[in-house]
Amino acid sequence: MMNFLFFLSFAAAFVSLFLCTYALVRLRQIYKSLKPLDWELLGTLTGDVGSLKVAYQRLNNRIGGMTSTREKADINDIAYKAILNGQAGVAKTNKHGGG
């Protein structure tokens, strides 16, 4: 029983050593890949992401049929002018009913 526990603890120590070495190798790779990244480039990337977000939101609003407040104001002005000029009349409907 003591031999089994000895080999089990040895195997656990070996696995933990392997996992720590693997984690260090991964961290070193990440560090090397991020080393050329400076603060100016990071600021530029952040600005680019921000502008992409704004463009994406505008596109989604257009696709969703939503209009900006400026466009709504323009549409309301056109409708108001049409009503004042008498261009917008009430549509006549023929009601046919069956009894």
C-alpha positions in Angstrom: 0.0 0.0 0.0 2.9 2.4 0.8 4.5 1.7 -2.6 1.2 2.6 -4.3 0.9 5.9 -2.4 4.5 6.7 -3.2 4.1 6.1 -6.9 0.8 8.0 -6.9 2.3 11.0 -5.3 5.3 10.8 -7.6 3.0 10.7 -10.6 0.9 13.7 -9.3 4.1 15.7 -8.8 5.3 14.8 -12.3 2.0 15.8 -13.8 2.0 19.1 -11.9 5.5 19.8 -13.0 4.6 19.2 -16.6 1.5 21.4 -16.4 3.5 24.3 -14.8 6.1 24.0 -17.6 3.4 24.0 -20.2 1.8 27.1 -18.7 5.2 28.9 -18.6 5.8 28.1 -22.3 2.4 29.4 -23.2 2.9 32.6 -21.2 6.3 33.2 -22.8 4.7 32.8 -26.3 2.0 35.3 -25.4 4.6 37.7 -23.9 6.7 37.5 -27.1 3.7 38.1 -29.3 2.6 41.2 -27.3 6.0 42.7 -26.9 5.9 44.8 -30.1 2.6 46.2 -29.0 3.1 49.8 -27.7 0.6 52.2 -26.2 0.2 54.2 -29.4 -0.8 51.2 -31.4 -3.1 50.1 -28.6 -4.8 53.6 -28.8 -5.1 53.3 -32.5 -6.7 49.9 -32.3 -9.1 51.1 -29.6 -10.2 54.0 -31.8 -10.7 51.7 -34.8 -12.8 49.3 -32.7 -14.9 52.3 -31.6 -15.5 53.5 -35.1 -16.4 50.0 -36.2 -18.9 49.8 -33.4 -20.6 53.0 -34.4 -20.7 51.9 -38.1 -22.2 48.6 -37.0 -24.9 50.3 -34.9 -25.8 52.6 -37.8 -26.1 49.7 -40.1 -28.3 47.8 -37.6 -30.5 50.8 -37.2 -30.9 51.1 -41.0 -31.6 47.4 -41.4 -34.1 47.5 -38.5 -36.0 50.4 -40.1 -35.2 52.9 -37.5 -34.3 56.4 -38.6 -32.3 59.1 -36.9 -34.0 62.0 -35.2 -32.8 64.3 -38.0 -34.5 62.1 -40.6 -37.7 61.9 -38.5 -37.7 65.7 -38.3 -37.3 65.9 -42.1 -40.2 63.5 -42.7 -42.4 65.4 -40.3 -41.6 68.7 -42.0 -42.4 67.2 -45.4 -45.7 65.8 -44.1 -46.6 69.1 -42.5 -45.9 71.1 -45.6 -48.0 68.6 -47.7 -50.9 69.0 -45.3 -50.7 72.8 -45.5 -50.5 72.8 -49.3 -53.5 70.5 -49.5 -51.7 67.7 -51.2 -52.5 65.1 -48.5 -56.2 64.4 -48.8 -58.2 61.8 -47.0 -58.3 58.7 -49.1 -61.9 57.8 -50.1 -62.9 54.3 -49.4 -65.9 52.5 -50.9 -67.6 50.5 -48.3 -69.6 47.6 -49.7 -71.4 45.7 -47.1 -73.3 42.5 -47.4 -76.2 41.9 -45.3 
